[in-house]
Amino acid sequence: MQFSAHQIATLVNGSLEGNPDVMVEQLAKIEEAKAGSLSFLSNPKYEQYLYTTEASIVIVNHDLKLDKPVVSTLIRVKNAYSAFSMLLEVYNKMRLDKTGIENPVFIHPTARIGKNVYIGAFTYIDKDVVIQDNCKIYPHVYIGENVKIGNDTTLFPGVSVYFDCVIGERVIIHSGTVIGSDGFGFAPQDDGTYNKISQIGNVIIENDVEIGANTVIDRATMGSTVIRQGVKLDNLIQVAHNVEIGKNTVIAAQSGISGSTKIGENAVVGGQVGIVGHISIANGSQIQAQSGVNRTIADSGKKWSGSPAAPYNAQMRSQVVYSRLPELERRLEELEQLLLTKELSK
């Protein structure tokens, strides 16, 4: 795909300085760009590269003052970072713009497929599935019986969606993720064995959710595991049965949320956080990476850290004390020795 400087300037509502007909076919960082590349400059720390880059076109801010001549064609905009981000989105949509049904695939006769849908090879779509308009189902995806998928949703290669699950509109699910696997439910028996508890609920994923690669969201024992609108989940996250994650909450990689826990809206959960089951976490909570949350957090908008998690400021003070423990131990031993010496000298 090739674009001229004039086309790009029109798209980002920018003003041109240089050759309006110069063409680009790829995007690149300004310090690495070659001829035929489009780049941008927003951080002043990288301004030095503007005078040495081989990029054919560079997007810059309106107020940038040049210290030296520039070889690249410049496109000046109000916010170079935002403009380039918009171009990245456009470029990515064009790359992923696929339609049609490849072969071989299996689509049950009772499945309903909407308009402008792409279904990749080796995909399996079970009975009574509904896939609405403009969805993209990449190769090797499994979609179980009675699954509902809303408009403009994308399932990347190797995603598995178990029976009865519901996925909303504009959802993105990355490769290897499993939606609706059994929750971890087993009943201990008198002889020390465990009997499996059937998991008959489902998973509901609302609109505008993005789920990273190799994440697992378990179906509910009864009822639903619910991922609310706008939630963003990183790679390698475990969401257990009957969990509910509130709107616009963000959770980083390798975190685990135990069964029946409810996380509020607009929370931020760092990487490798462990959260026990059957608790609630208030709206706007921020939990530092590698923390362990073992009780309900009732106060909204607070920061938490450590294992077990405690208020962030208290945890920071505690870390200072922990770092001083060897010195405090040495001073205590010296004090004990001094007291012992005085006692013996009496």
C-alpha positions, 0 to 999 in steps of 0.5 A: 500500500502506497500513499503520497504526502498530499493524501496523508496531509489531507487525512490528518488535516495537516500542512505540507512542507516539501514534495507533495508527491513523495510516496511512502509504503511503510511506517517506521520510528524516526531513528530507524526510518529509510526511504519510503517510510513515514515517521513522526516526531513529538518528543523533543528528545528525538529531535536530533533524528529529524536532521539525519533520518532517511524517512520520506515523510515526517509528521511534526507539530505545528510549533516545531522550529527547525534548527537545520535543513530537513531532507524529509517532507514535513506534515505539520499538525496540531498533535503529531503523536495523535495524528500518527496514532490515527494513521496507525489505526487506519493502516492496521484496519487496511491490513486486516480488511478481509472478507469471504469464507475460506476453505476448508471450514465447517459451518453448521447449517443452523448458524447465522452469518452476517454481512461482510464477514471473514471466516478463515480456513479450518474454523469450526462453527457449531449449531445455532451460532450467530455471527453478526456483520463485519466480524473477522474470524481468523483460521483455526477458531472454534465457536461452540453451540449457541454462541452469539458474536456482535458486529465488528468483532475480531477473533484472531487465530486459535481462539476457542469460544465454548457453548452459550457464550455471548460476545458483544460488538467491537470486541478483539480477542487475540490468539490462543485465548479460551472463553468459557472453559469450565470453572475450577469447581470440585467437591471433596469426598470422604475418601480424599477424592474430588467430584467435578461440579458441572459448570452450566453457566456462560461468559458474557463479554460486553462491547469494546473489550480487548483480550490479549493472547492466551488469556482464559475466562472460565464459564460460571458454575451458574449464571455468568462470568461477566466482562463489562464494556471497555475492559482491557485484559493483557496476555496470560490472565486467568479469570475464574468462574462467576467473576465480574470485571467492571467497565473500563478496568485494565488488568496487566499480564499474568494476573489471576482473579479467583472465583466470584470476585467482583472488580469495580469500574475504572480499576487498574490492576498491575502484572502478576497480581493475585486476587482471592475469591468472593471479595469486592474491589472498589471502583478506581482501585489501583493495585501495584504489580505482584500484589496479593489481595486477600480481602475486600477493598471498600474505599474507591480510588485508593492505591494498594501494594504488597502481599497481603495488599495494604494502602500504597503509602503505608506499604512504601513506608514499610519497605523503608523500615524493612530495608533498615532492619539489618542496621536496626538489628546491629544497633540492638545487638550493640545496645544489648552488649553495652547493657550486659557490660554495664551489668557485669561491671557493677 
